[in-house]
Amino acid sequence: MNNKFFIFSGFFLLSIASALSAAKDYSVSDYSEYQQAVEKLQPGDRVLLQDGVWRDVELVFAAVGTEQAPITLAAENPGKAVISGRSNLKLAGEHLVVRGLVFKNGYTPSDTVISFRTAKPESDSDYSTVAVNSRLTEVVIDDFSNPDRYETDYWVSIYGKNNRIDHNHFSFKRNKGVTMAVRLDTEHSRENNHVIEYNYFGPRPVLGSNGGETLRIGTSHYSLSDSLTTVANNYFEHCDGEVEIISNKSGKNVFRDNVFFESRGTLTLRHGNGNLVEGNAFIGNGVDHTGGIRVINADQVVKNNYMSGLTGSRFGGALVVMNGVPDSPINRYHQVKNSVISGNTLVNVERIIFGAGSDEERSAIPSNSRFTNNVVVNDSGESPFELHDSVKGIEFSGNKANFIVGDELSDGFEKVKGLASPQPDLPVKKEEVGVSWYPKYEKSDRFTINESVRVKPGTDTVLDAYAKISGAAELVLSEGEYHFSKTLLLDKPLVIRGAGKGKTRLTFARKSLVDLLNGSALRLQDVSISGVRAPDDKANAVIRSDSKPMNKNFSLELVGVEVIDLDINKDFDVIKLRKSTFADEVLVQDSSFANIKGSVLKLDSEKDDYGMYNAEYITVKNSSVNNATGSLMTVYRGGTDESTFGPHVHVDEVTVSSSPRADSQGNSILLHGVQRGLIENSHFDNSAPILVQHTVGGPVIRIEGNTYNHKPLYQVEDVVPGMESTFTADNNSFSE
């Protein structure tokens, strides 16, 4: 018996050795050579892409390897084969490995950059078009984004079974669509046992729309199916696309030992039952809208997670337990049932919410669930708990806190004086994930200046100076007039700094002074701008975003700026942001605007009512507007989607005079769908009222400490009847 075993083992090892010894390396230099090599592949073979740029290639990697002799597609030297242009990769077969490729400077012409499927299978028994038992490792996809921010694609679509995605680097997906998706649209891909581990998910900029998830497993349509996917030891850094960093939409998945660092939103158990969230760390460091875990559906287990410095609210809180919809359709909110939240530590978080989303539709409170042995520490001594509905279906026991919780929770908490919870070691470090040979994100100021150039007054001297700079720069202007015969087409960060209002004067001969293109950021400081030499034309603007879609967010700042004489026609705005363009920040400070035949900030181009908008943070401070026919600002975010955080508006110490006149049909400020707004310490003189239009979510709008001399100061409209809002108006004073 033993002899037979050893003889069999010997033959088995010899067969492996024979296969490996017969394996070939195919070093290929172009697409034609690649195609020829793929047709010959046998177990153990490798296709090696030579160093260089592989532009406009759609690679199909279809082959059948074995567990002992997988077939590999790799860069000949890791990171040196760069796939660019309109390119993608599809793989299908068994025991395949993809390693060491870099995707950058382009985008996919299809719906996916890397797909674990070449075509949808034609029968349940046919696995020839999907990848199984395969691996994607040490691959980089960096800013490989469609130029149109609202064109949808995925970076990685995972089909098949038993695939491993590990030690990859994904950063700066800028257009709509999930960064990585586990797809369950056929039986070939359900109960898949995929493992997603040790990947670096780098920055995902704010999208300003639904569709900015970093990872999604399943969809609502297949959410009652089990995926059996494990997501472990990954590092998510500044993944800010929308309110769901991870959108779980299937059953029996495991999320273990991941780090979410300063990322907006939550790991959301959106659909699907029986999932485990264990041992993860959510580090917010006080960054806006950082969140933790959102619980929906049945049989969920959330245990031994660490959450610190999280500021999120509503659906983006540190820990959120939702209400469900009775007899919910598959795509809405199923009731939380039989779920356990235990052994978690929450330190200095702003909100822990039970019954989130409670309304006429979402009326099914959690049932037969437990909240046990959790530790909650807040240095402020304030309770972060919010109860939006009854919690009678949740058992609270064995929990500890260093503050007094509300009466409804007190039986389940022990107040412990001096309770402390130091940050434990993170389950995975940034340097342990991704690839070693490609740099990870390091935070920097968008206006970090590489060079400073002095520019003399005259016609087009600024344009000439700008043409000579190669990176982020500062142009320093002296006293005098600077005329622009052409529009400054800005495609990099730029600071234009003058000698002061009334000293440095900018005029322009075209419809705009500056057009913001992809990659731009602009700070105008200490200058005066006059529209006196602008053409008598429609839709003029001092600064406007590109007429074409932009996938890179930008910043725009006016500090110490005077703008006058925009009255050559009836349509002349100061700042106008156009459709499919998005600003992370618009700041106006210490500035003045007079004689404007339009608005100061016109941020209302996304009127399709799909939840899109033009700017995340809009701030106007210590400034004035006088005699404008339009508004100080019009900000528009339409639709009822609940996936975004903004817009945010702050108006402080601003004087609005006859802008527009009180007897006009306009509004001094129009906020449509704004989620966070504060208008304070400002004076409204003979101006039309502020109009606040609530459309979605739980908007928090405050109008406080203002003075006005024409009634009303504000009007509030609920565009969606019955929605929750927290509008307040306090300490505003009227005088004739």
C-alpha positions in Angstrom: 0.0 0.0 0.0 2.7 2.5 1.0 4.8 1.5 -2.0 1.8 2.2 -4.3 1.4 5.6 -2.7 5.0 6.5 -3.1 5.0 5.3 -6.7 1.9 7.4 -7.4 3.4 10.5 -5.7 6.6 10.1 -7.7 4.7 10.0 -11.0 2.7 13.0 -9.9 5.8 15.1 -9.0 7.5 14.0 -12.3 4.5 15.1 -14.3 4.6 18.5 -12.6 8.3 18.8 -13.2 7.8 17.8 -16.8 5.1 20.4 -17.3 7.2 23.1 -15.7 10.3 22.2 -17.6 8.3 22.4 -20.9 7.0 25.9 -19.9 8.0 28.7 -22.2 8.4 32.5 -21.8 7.1 34.6 -24.6 8.6 38.1 -24.6 6.4 40.3 -26.8 7.0 43.8 -28.0 3.7 44.7 -29.7 0.0 43.7 -29.9 0.5 41.3 -32.9 3.2 39.4 -31.1 1.0 39.2 -28.0 -1.9 37.7 -30.0 0.4 35.1 -31.5 1.8 34.1 -28.1 -1.6 33.8 -26.5 -2.7 31.2 -29.1 0.2 28.9 -28.1 -0.1 29.0 -24.3 0.2 25.8 -22.3 0.3 25.3 -18.5 3.3 27.0 -17.0 3.9 29.4 -19.9 4.4 33.1 -19.4 3.6 36.1 -21.7 5.9 38.9 -20.8 5.1 42.4 -22.0 8.4 44.3 -22.8 9.1 47.7 -21.2 7.4 50.6 -22.8 4.0 52.1 -23.5 1.3 49.8 -24.8 -1.2 52.2 -26.3 -4.7 51.5 -27.5 -4.6 47.7 -26.9 -7.6 45.5 -25.9 -5.9 42.4 -24.5 -7.7 39.1 -24.3 -6.0 36.6 -22.0 -7.8 33.3 -22.4 -6.0 30.0 -21.5 -6.2 27.0 -19.2 -3.4 26.4 -16.7 -3.3 24.1 -13.8 -2.9 24.7 -10.0 0.7 23.5 -10.2 1.5 25.2 -13.5 -0.6 28.5 -13.9 -0.3 30.6 -17.0 1.0 34.1 -16.4 0.6 37.5 -18.2 3.2 39.8 -16.7 5.3 42.9 -17.3 8.8 41.7 -18.1 9.9 44.2 -15.5 7.2 45.0 -12.9 5.8 48.5 -13.5 7.7 49.1 -16.7 4.9 47.9 -19.2 2.5 50.8 -19.1 -0.9 50.3 -20.8 -2.4 53.6 -21.9 -4.8 55.2 -24.3 -8.1 53.4 -25.0 -7.2 50.0 -23.6 -8.5 47.2 -21.4 -7.9 43.5 -20.4 -10.2 40.6 -20.4 -9.3 37.2 -19.0 -11.0 33.8 -19.1 -10.0 30.3 -18.3 -8.4 28.5 -15.4 -5.4 29.1 -13.2 -4.3 32.4 -14.8 -2.1 35.0 -13.2 -1.8 38.7 -14.2 1.1 40.5 -12.6 3.0 43.8 -12.7 1.1 45.9 -15.2 0.4 49.6 -15.0 -2.7 51.2 -16.5 -2.4 55.0 -16.7 -2.9 57.9 -19.1 -6.0 56.6 -20.7 -9.4 54.9 -20.1 -11.3 51.8 -21.2 -13.3 52.0 -24.4 -15.7 49.4 -22.9 -17.4 49.2 -19.5 -14.4 47.7 -17.7 -10.7 48.1 -17.5 -10.0 44.6 -16.3 -12.7 42.0 -16.5 -12.6 38.4 -15.3 -14.9 37.5 -18.2 -14.6 37.7 -22.0 -18.3 37.2 -22.6 -21.5 36.3 -20.8 -21.7 32.4 -20.6 -24.3 30.9 -22.9 -25.2 28.0 -20.6 -25.0 27.1 -16.9 -22.4 24.4 -17.6 -20.2 26.6 -19.8 -17.3 28.3 -17.8 -15.1 28.9 -20.8 -15.7 32.7 -20.9 -15.1 33.4 -17.2 -12.0 33.2 -15.1 -11.8 30.7 -12.2 -9.0 29.9 -9.8 -7.1 33.0 -11.1 -5.2 35.8 -9.6 -4.7 39.6 -10.2 -1.6 40.8 -8.3 0.8 43.7 -8.3 -1.2 45.6 -10.9 -1.6 49.4 -10.8 -4.6 51.3 -12.2 -3.9 55.0 -11.6 -6.2 57.8 -12.9 -7.3 55.6 -15.8 -10.5 57.6 -16.0 -12.9 58.5 -18.7 -12.7 62.3 -19.5 -16.4 62.6 -19.0 -17.0 62.4 -15.2 -20.5 61.0 -15.7 -19.6 58.3 -18.2 -19.8 55.0 -16.3 -17.3 52.3 -16.2 -15.7 49.9 -13.7 -12.0 49.4 -13.2 -12.1 45.7 -12.1 -15.1 43.4 -12.7 -14.8 40.1 -11.0 -16.7 37.1 -12.3 -16.2 33.4 -12.0 -15.1 31.6 -8.8 -12.2 31.2 -6.5 -10.3 34.2 -7.8 -7.8 36.2 -5.7 -7.2 39.9 -6.1 -4.2 40.9 -4.0 -1.4 43.5 -3.6 -2.8 45.8 -6.3 -2.9 49.6 -6.3 -6.0 51.5 -7.4 -6.1 55.3 -7.1 -7.8 58.4 -8.5 -10.8 57.0 -10.3 -12.5 60.2 -11.3 -15.5 59.2 -13.4 -18.7 57.5 -12.4 -18.8 53.8 -11.8 -17.5 51.4 -9.1 -13.7 51.0 -8.7 -14.1 47.3 -8.1 -17.2 45.2 -8.5 -17.9 41.6 -7.8 -20.6 40.6 -10.4 -23.3 38.0 -9.7 -25.4 38.1 -12.9 -25.0 34.4 -13.6 -24.7 31.2 -11.6 -21.1 31.0 -12.7 -20.2 33.9 -10.4 -22.4 33.3 -7.3 -21.0 31.6 -4.1 -17.7 32.5 -5.6 -15.3 32.4 -2.7 -13.3 35.3 -4.1 -10.6 36.8 -1.9 -9.8 40.5 -2.1 -6.8 41.2 0.1 -3.8 43.5 0.7 -4.9 46.0 -1.9 -4.3 49.7 -1.7 -7.4 51.7 -2.6 -6.1 55.2 -2.9 -8.0 58.5 -3.2 -11.4 58.4 -4.9 -12.3 62.1 -5.3 -15.8 63.4 -4.5 -17.9 62.6 -7.5 -20.8 64.9 -6.8 -23.3 62.1 -7.8 -24.3 58.6 -7.0 -22.0 56.0 -8.5 -18.8 56.8 -6.7 -18.4 53.5 -4.6 -14.9 52.1 -4.2 -16.1 48.4 -3.9 -19.4 46.8 -4.5 -20.3 43.1 -4.1 -23.5 42.2 -6.0 -26.4 44.4 -7.0 -29.9 44.7 -5.6 -31.3 42.4 -8.3 -29.1 39.5 -7.1 -28.9 40.6 -3.4 -30.7 37.5 -2.0 -27.9 35.4 -3.5 -24.8 34.6 -1.5 -21.4 35.7 -2.8 -19.1 34.3 -0.1 -16.5 36.9 -0.9 -13.8 37.8 1.6 -12.4 41.3 1.8 -9.5 41.4 4.1 -6.4 43.4 5.0 -7.0 46.2 2.5 -6.2 49.9 3.0 -8.8 52.5 1.9 -7.4 56.0 1.9 -9.4 59.1 1.1 -12.0 57.1 -0.7 -14.5 60.0 -0.9 -16.6 59.2 -4.0 -20.0 59.0 -2.2 -21.7 57.9 1.0 -21.0 54.2 0.3 -17.2 53.4 0.3 -18.1 49.7 0.2 -21.6 48.8 -1.0 -22.4 45.2 0.0 -25.4 43.9 -2.0 -25.2 40.1 -1.4 -25.0 37.6 1.3 -22.5 35.8 3.5 -19.5 38.1 2.8 -16.7 38.7 5.2 -15.1 42.1 5.8 -12.1 41.6 8.1 -9.1 43.6 9.2 -9.4 46.4 6.7 -8.3 50.0 7.4 -10.4 53.0 6.3 -8.3 56.1 6.6 -9.9 59.5 6.4 -12.4 58.2 4.0 -15.9 59.7 3.6 -18.9 57.5 3.9 -19.3 54.0 5.3 -19.0 50.3 4.8 -22.6 49.8 4.0 -24.5 46.5 4.3 -27.0 47.8 1.7 -28.5 44.5 0.6 -28.0 40.8 1.4 -28.0 38.9 4.7 -25.6 37.1 6.9 -22.5 39.2 6.4 -19.7 39.6 8.9 -17.8 42.8 9.6 -15.0 42.1 12.0 -11.7 43.7 13.2 -11.7 46.7 10.9 -10.4 50.1 11.8 -12.1 53.4 10.7 -9.8 56.3 11.4 -11.4 59.7 10.7 -9.0 62.2 12.4 -11.9 64.7 12.4 -12.1 64.9 8.6 -15.6 65.9 7.3 -18.1 63.1 6.7 -15.8 60.2 7.8 -18.0 57.3 8.8 -18.0 53.7 9.9 -20.6 50.9 9.3 -24.2 51.1 8.2 -26.4 48.1 9.0 -29.4 47.0 7.0 -31.1 43.6 6.4 -31.0 40.4 8.5 -28.4 38.2 10.3 -25.6 40.7 10.1 -22.7 40.5 12.6 -20.6 43.6 13.4 -18.0 42.8 16.0 -14.6 43.9 17.3 -14.2 47.0 15.0 -12.4 50.2 16.0 -13.7 53.6 15.1 -12.1 56.9 15.9 -12.5 60.6 15.1 -15.5 60.0 12.8 -17.6 63.1 12.0 -20.3 61.7 9.7 -24.0 62.1 10.2 -27.2 60.6 8.8 -26.4 57.6 6.6 -22.7 58.4 7.0 -22.4 58.1 10.8 -19.9 56.1 12.8 -22.4 53.3 13.4 -25.8 53.5 11.7 -28.7 51.0 12.1 -31.4 51.7 9.5 -35.1 51.4 9.6 -36.6 49.1 6.9 -39.5 49.2 4.6 -42.3 46.7 5.5 -42.5 44.0 2.9 -39.7 45.8 1.1 -39.1 45.4 -2.6 -35.7 43.9 -3.3 -34.2 47.2 -4.2 -35.3 49.2 -1.1 -34.5 48.8 2.6 -35.1 45.4 4.2 -35.7 45.4 8.0 -32.7 44.8 10.3 -33.4 41.4 12.0 -31.4 38.9 14.1 -28.3 41.1 13.9 -25.5 41.4 16.4 -23.3 44.5 17.1 -20.8 43.5 19.7 -17.3 44.2 21.1 -16.8 47.4 19.0 -14.9 50.4 20.3 -15.9 53.9 19.3 -13.8 56.8 20.3 -14.7 60.5 19.8 -17.2 59.8 17.1 -20.0 62.4 16.5 -23.0 60.1 15.8 -24.3 56.6 16.5 -27.7 56.4 15.0 -30.6 53.9 15.5 -33.7 54.0 13.3 -31.9 56.0 10.6 -34.0 57.0 7.7 -37.2 56.6 9.7 -40.1 58.0 7.7 -43.5 57.1 6.4 -42.0 54.5 4.0 -39.1 53.2 6.2 -41.2 52.4 9.3 -40.0 48.9 10.1 -37.8 49.2 13.2 -35.0 46.7 13.9 -36.1 43.5 15.5 -34.6 40.6 17.6 -31.1 42.2 17.5 -28.4 42.9 20.0 -26.0 45.7 20.9 -23.7 44.3 23.5 -20.3 44.7 25.1 -19.4 47.8 23.1 -17.2 50.6 24.4 -18.0 54.3 23.6 -15.6 57.0 24.7 -16.1 60.7 24.0 -13.6 63.2 25.4 -16.3 65.9 25.3 -18.5 63.9 27.6 -21.4 64.3 25.1 -23.5 61.4 24.0 -23.2 60.6 20.2 -26.4 58.5 20.3 -29.4 59.5 18.1 -32.6 57.6 18.2 -34.8 58.3 15.2 -37.4 55.7 16.1 -38.1 53.0 18.7 -35.3 50.7 19.7 -37.5 48.2 21.5 -36.4 45.5 19.0 -32.7 45.8 20.1 -31.3 44.3 23.3 -28.7 46.6 24.9 -26.4 45.0 27.5 -22.9 45.0 28.8 -21.9 48.3 27.1 -19.6 50.9 28.7 -19.4 54.7 28.2 -17.8 57.6 29.9 -20.9 59.8 29.6 -24.6 59.5 30.5 -26.6 57.9 27.7 -30.3 58.7 27.3 -33.0 57.0 29.3 -33.9 54.6 26.6 -30.4 53.1 26.5 -29.4 53.5 30.2 -30.2 49.9 31.2 -27.7 48.6 28.7 -24.8 50.9 29.6 -22.5 51.3 32.5 -21.0 54.7 33.0 -17.3 54.3 33.8 -15.4 57.3 35.0 -12.0 57.7 33.4 -12.8 55.1 30.7 -10.1 55.3 28.1 -9.5 53.4 24.9 -6.1 54.0 23.3 -5.8 53.3 19.5 -4.8 49.7 19.0 -2.3 48.7 16.3 -4.0 48.9 12.9 -4.8 45.5 11.4 -2.8 46.3 8.3 -0.3 49.1 7.5 -0.2 51.2 4.4 3.2 49.9 3.5 2.0 46.3 3.7 -0.5 46.7 0.9 -0.4 47.4 -2.8 3.0 47.2 -4.6 6.4 48.3 -3.4 7.5 49.9 -6.6 4.7 52.4 -7.2 4.3 55.5 -4.9 1.2 55.8 -2.7 -0.7 59.0 -2.1 0.8 61.7 0.1 -1.4 64.7 1.0 -0.3 68.0 -0.4 -1.7 71.5 -1.0 -3.2 72.0 -4.4 -1.6 75.5 -4.5 1.9 74.3 -3.7 4.0 76.7 -5.8 6.9 75.4 -7.9 7.9 78.9 -9.3 7.1 82.5 -8.9 7.2 84.9 -11.9 6.9 88.7 -11.9 4.9 90.1 -14.7 4.9 93.7 -16.0 1.7 95.5 -17.0 0.6 95.4 -20.6 -1.5 93.5 -23.1 -1.2 89.7 -22.8 1.8 89.8 -20.6 0.1 87.5 -18.2 -0.8 85.1 -21.0 2.9 85.2 -22.2 4.2 84.5 -18.7 1.7 81.6 -18.2 2.8 80.0 -21.5 6.3 79.6 -20.2 5.6 77.9 -16.9 5.4 74.1 -16.6 3.8 73.4 -13.3 1.9 75.1 -10.4 3.1 78.7 -10.3 2.5 82.1 -9.0 2.3 85.2 -11.2 3.1 88.4 -9.3 1.6 91.5 -10.8 2.6 95.1 -10.1 0.5 98.2 -10.2 -1.0 99.0 -13.6 -3.4 97.5 -16.1 -3.2 94.0 -17.5 -5.3 93.4 -20.6 -6.2 90.0 -21.9 -6.9 89.9 -25.7 -7.6 86.2 -25.4 -9.1 84.0 -22.7 -6.6 82.4 -20.3 -7.1 78.6 -20.8 -5.9 77.3 -17.4 -4.9 73.6 -17.1 -2.7 73.7 -14.0 -2.8 75.3 -10.6 -2.1 79.0 -10.7 -2.0 81.9 -8.3 -2.4 85.4 -9.7 -1.4 88.0 -7.0 -1.6 91.7 -7.6 -0.6 94.8 -5.6 -4.1 95.4 -4.2 -7.6 96.4 -5.2 -7.6 99.5 -7.4 -3.8 99.1 -8.0 -3.7 96.1 -10.2 -6.5 96.1 -12.9 -7.4 93.3 -15.2 -9.5 93.8 -18.3 -10.4 91.3 -21.0 -11.7 91.3 -24.6 -13.3 87.9 -24.8 -16.4 86.4 -23.2 -14.4 85.3 -20.3 -11.1 86.2 -18.5 -10.3 82.6 -17.5 -11.6 79.2 -18.6 -10.9 76.4 -16.1 -9.8 73.3 -17.9 -9.0 69.8 -16.6 -6.2 69.9 -14.0 -6.6 73.5 -13.1 -7.0 75.4 -9.9 -7.0 79.2 -9.5 -6.4 81.7 -6.8 -7.0 85.3 -7.7 -5.7 87.7 -5.0 -5.4 91.5 -4.5 -6.6 92.6 -8.0 -9.4 94.6 -9.6 -11.3 93.1 -12.5 -13.4 95.2 -14.9 -15.7 94.0 -17.6 -15.7 97.4 -19.4 -13.8 96.0 -22.4 -15.6 92.7 -22.7 -17.8 92.0 -25.7 -21.5 92.7 -25.8 -22.5 89.1 -26.0 -24.6 86.4 -24.3 -23.4 84.2 -21.4 -20.3 86.2 -20.5 -18.5 85.3 -17.2 -15.2 86.4 -15.6 -14.3 82.9 -14.8 -16.1 79.8 -16.1 -15.4 76.1 -16.2 -14.8 74.3 -19.5 -17.7 73.7 -21.8 -16.6 70.1 -22.1 -16.9 67.5 -19.3 -14.1 67.6 -16.7 -13.1 64.6 -14.6 -10.7 66.4 -12.4 -12.1 68.4 -9.5 -10.7 71.9 -9.1 -10.5 74.7 -6.5 -11.3 78.4 -7.1 -10.5 81.2 -4.8 -11.0 84.9 -4.9 -9.3 86.7 -2.1 -9.2 90.5 -1.9 -10.7 90.9 -5.3 -12.8 93.7 -6.7 -15.1 93.0 -9.7 -16.9 95.9 -11.4 -18.7 96.9 -14.6 -20.1 93.6 -15.7 -23.0 95.5 -17.3 -22.2 95.6 -21.0 -25.1 93.2 -21.5 -27.9 91.5 -19.5 -26.1 88.2 -19.0 -22.7 88.6 -17.3 -21.8 86.4 -14.3 -18.7 86.5 -12.2 -18.2 82.8 -11.8 -20.1 80.2 -13.8 -19.6 76.5 -13.5 -20.9 74.5 -16.4 -22.4 71.0 -16.7 -20.2 68.0 -15.9 -17.7 70.1 -14.1 -17.1 70.1 -10.3 -15.3 72.2 -7.8 -14.1 70.8 -4.5 -14.1 74.4 -3.2 -15.2 77.8 -4.2 -14.0 80.5 -1.8 -14.7 84.2 -2.0 -13.2 86.3 0.8 -12.5 90.0 1.4 -13.9 90.8 -2.0 -16.5 93.2 -3.5 -18.7 93.1 -6.5 -20.7 96.0 -8.1 -22.8 96.7 -11.2 -23.2 93.0 -12.2 -25.8 92.0 -14.8 -25.9 88.5 -13.6 -24.9 86.5 -10.5 -21.7 86.4 -8.5 -21.7 82.6 -8.2 -23.8 80.7 -10.7 -23.5 77.1 -9.7 -26.7 75.6 -11.1 -25.9 73.8 -14.4 -26.8 70.3 -13.2 -30.6 70.6 -13.6 -31.3 67.0 -14.8 -32.4 66.2 -11.2 -30.2 63.1 -10.9 -28.5 64.2 -7.7 -25.5 66.0 -9.4 -24.2 69.4 -8.5 -21.3 71.8 -9.3 -19.4 72.4 -6.1 -18.9 70.7 -2.7 -17.9 73.6 -0.5 -19.0 77.2 -1.3 -17.8 79.9 1.1 -18.3 83.7 0.9 -16.8 85.7 3.8 -16.3 89.4 4.6 -17.5 90.5 1.2 -20.1 92.6 -0.5 -22.3 92.7 -3.6 -24.1 95.8 -4.8 -26.5 96.3 -7.7 -26.5 92.8 -9.2 -29.4 91.7 -11.3 -28.8 88.1 -10.3 -28.0 86.5 -7.0 -25.0 86.4 -4.7 -25.2 82.7 -5.4 -27.5 80.1 -7.0 -26.6 76.6 -6.0 -28.6 73.6 -7.4 -28.6 69.9 -6.5 -31.7 68.3 -7.9 -33.3 64.9 -7.5 -33.9 62.7 -4.5 -30.8 60.5 -4.5 -29.2 60.1 -1.0 -25.7 59.2 -2.0 -23.9 62.5 -1.7 -22.7 64.8 1.1 -23.0 68.3 -0.4 -23.4 70.9 -1.4 -22.2 72.9 1.7 -22.7 76.6 1.8 -21.3 79.2 4.3 -22.1 82.9 4.0 -20.5 85.0 6.8 -20.3 88.8 7.2 -21.5 89.6 3.7 -23.4 92.7 2.7 -26.0 92.2 -0.1 -27.4 95.5 -1.5 -30.0 95.6 -4.2 -28.9 92.2 -5.5 -31.3 91.7 -6.9 -33.6 94.6 -5.9 -36.4 93.7 -3.4 -39.1 94.4 -5.9 -37.6 92.0 -8.5 -38.7 88.4 -9.1 -35.3 86.9 -8.1 -33.5 85.8 -4.9 -30.5 87.2 -3.2 -29.4 83.6 -2.5 -31.0 80.5 -3.9 -30.2 77.1 -2.3 -31.8 74.2 -4.0 -31.0 70.8 -2.5 -28.1 72.1 -0.4 -27.4 69.7 2.4 -25.5 71.9 4.8 -26.0 75.7 4.8 -25.2 78.5 7.2 -25.9 82.2 6.4 -24.8 84.3 9.3 -23.8 87.8 10.5 -24.8 89.3 7.1 -26.8 92.4 6.0 -29.4 92.3 3.3 -30.3 95.8 2.1 -33.3 96.3 -0.3 -32.7 92.8 -1.7 -34.9 90.0 -2.7 -35.4 87.1 -0.2 -33.2 84.1 0.3 -34.9 81.0 -1.1 -34.2 77.6 0.5 -35.6 74.6 -1.4 -35.4 71.2 0.4 -35.3 68.2 -1.9 -33.6 65.2 -0.2 -32.1 63.8 3.0 -32.0 65.7 6.2 -30.7 69.0 5.1 -29.4 71.3 7.9 -29.8 74.9 6.9 -29.4 77.8 9.4 -30.0 81.5 8.9 -28.7 83.3 12.0 -27.7 86.7 13.3 -28.5 88.6 10.1 -30.0 92.1 9.6 -32.4 93.1 6.8 -34.6 96.0 5.8 -37.1 94.4 3.4 -39.4 91.5 4.3 -39.3 88.6 4.0 -35.6 87.7 4.7 -36.1 84.1 3.5 -38.6 81.7 2.1 -38.5 77.9 2.6 -40.0 75.3 0.2 -40.2 71.6 0.6 -39.9 70.3 -3.0 -40.5 66.8 -1.7 -43.5 66.8 0.7 -43.0 65.2 4.1 -39.2 65.1 4.1 -37.2 65.7 7.3 -35.3 68.9 7.5 -33.7 70.9 10.3 -34.1 74.4 9.0 -33.6 77.1 11.7 -33.7 80.8 11.7 -32.6 82.6 14.9 -31.6 86.1 16.0 -32.3 87.8 12.7 -33.3 91.5 13.1 -35.4 93.7 10.9 -35.1 97.5 10.6 -36.8 99.9 8.3 
